[in-house]
Every structure is written in structure tokens, then in C-alpha cells.
Amino acid sequence: MILRRYGSTAHSVVPNFDSKALTEIGFRRDNEHSRPVEELEASHERVREHELVASAEGFVQDEVEQGLLADLETRLRQFERDLAEDEVLVVESEQGVDYPKTRTQQKIVVIEGENKFHFTTTVHPPLRVGVYRKSAPGR
């Protein structure tokens, strides 16, 4: 399960990565699980952190961004699949603080005498997610 903080509540979410959206790296609440953040912090301890970065390049800007976002989502879902039964994945990147955004640079390259745009897209800052494990009783 992937959780994300919304105010004082942690909600279960699903990735909503869309190259055409203003915020390309997004999450949508799935309304399956929610709990107060204080309760989550009291019952779980952080055991690992992952910083997901990605890079892609090519000649069609939207295809480059779609490929980058697909790769990022695949890796995020792999972290979710690898969770133990007593673990959850928590999105730690915060809106307005360190939330990831795609950044695209373009340059002109000459191929067989023709000028073509070449796009390089990266994610900066990285998408930070933490793995939280249910604490042992009495901790």
C-alpha cells in the first residue's frame, strides 16, 4: 500500500503520472484506507528511504516525458510489491517544499543535414518515499 499525507491524515493513494498534466507526478486518493498521521507514526517506524530519479531522451517531447513517467511508476510499483506484509510505502516529498517535477532541456542537433529538436527530461528533486514497518509492541 502507498500512503500520502494530506493535512493530519495519511490516505492510501495510487500513482497518477501524466505527461500532459500541470503536475506530472501526482497521486490520487483511492479511498481504501486513511488514518491520522499521529497514529501511523505511533504504530510504524521508518526502516528505509528511496529516492527515485529518472532520465529519458529522444526527439518527441511528449514521448520522452511519457517514457520517463512510466519508468518512474514501474519502479515505484516494484517497491510497493517488494513490501513485507507489515510494511507500507509513504510518499515523503511535500508539495511546496521538495515535490518532484519533470525538467526538460532541448537542443538542436543536425541529423543527415536536417535540424531536429532533441529533448532530455529528468526528475528534480527526486521522488522520496519511505518504507515504514509496523513497530513491535511496547516500543
Salt bridges, closest charged atoms under 4 A:
GLU24 OE1 - LYS101 NZ 3.11
GLU39 OE2 - ARG35 NH2 3.31
GLU45 OE2 - ARG139 NH1 2.48
GLU49 OE1 - ARG46 NH2 2.89
GLU49 OE2 - ARG128 NH1 3.40
GLU57 OE2 - HIS118 NE2 3.36
ASP62 OD2 - LYS20 NZ 2.75
ASP71 OD2 - ARG75 NE 3.44
GLU73 OE2 - ARG77 NE 3.12
GLU80 OE1 - ARG77 NH1 3.78
GLU87 OE1 - ARG48 NH2 3.66
GLU87 OE2 - ARG133 NH2 2.71
GLU92 OE2 - ARG46 NE 2.98
GLU92 OE1 - ARG128 NH1 3.47
ASP98 OD2 - ARG128 NE 2.87
